[in-house]
Amino acid sequence: MAEIISLSKARKAKARTEKEAAAEANRQKFGRTKGEKLKDAAEKSTAEKHLDGHKLED
């Protein structure tokens, strides 16, 4: 026979795993040093300038 499960416990477990995944994403997004943030900003700026330099017209 099938195992009986509590739907509320299953729902809470699913919510817990989703919250943990969101927390991990936030740790990666916001848990960076100032140097890493400046490096990423510089790389983004360089990439934008490179793309803008290759435009055919404004």
C-alpha distance (Angstrom), angle and dihedral (degrees) to the residues before:
residue distance angle dihedral
M1 . . .
A2 3.76 . .
E3 3.76 120.8 .
I4 3.80 114.5 -107.3
I5 3.79 113.3 -124.4
S6 3.77 132.3 -173.3
L7 3.78 109.6 -118.4
S8 3.79 92.7 -153.8
K9 3.82 91.1 54.0
A10 3.80 90.8 47.7
R11 3.81 91.0 48.8
K12 3.82 91.5 49.0
A13 3.81 91.8 47.9
K14 3.81 90.6 51.3
A15 3.81 91.3 49.3
R16 3.81 90.0 48.6
T17 3.81 92.5 53.8
E18 3.82 91.5 46.9
K19 3.81 90.8 51.2
E20 3.79 90.4 49.4
A21 3.81 90.8 51.4
A22 3.82 90.7 50.2
A23 3.81 90.4 48.0
E24 3.81 90.9 51.9
A25 3.81 90.8 50.8
N26 3.81 90.6 50.1
R27 3.79 91.6 48.8
Q28 3.78 89.6 54.8
K29 3.81 94.0 43.4
F30 3.80 100.3 43.8
G31 3.79 103.2 20.8
R32 3.78 95.9 83.3
T33 3.77 131.7 116.8
K34 3.78 123.5 -110.6
G35 3.79 90.4 -107.8
E36 3.80 92.1 54.5
K37 3.81 90.9 49.6
L38 3.82 91.6 49.8
K39 3.81 91.2 47.6
D40 3.82 91.5 51.5
A41 3.81 91.2 47.7
A42 3.82 90.9 50.7
E43 3.81 92.1 48.9
K44 3.81 90.9 49.0
S45 3.81 91.2 49.1
T46 3.81 91.6 49.5
A47 3.80 91.6 49.3
E48 3.82 91.9 49.8
K49 3.81 91.5 49.4
H50 3.80 90.1 49.2
L51 3.80 91.9 51.9
D52 3.80 93.2 44.7
G53 3.79 90.1 51.5
H54 3.78 90.5 57.9
K55 3.81 96.7 52.3
L56 3.76 114.9 120.5
E57 3.79 95.1 -149.1
D58 3.84 138.6 -6.6
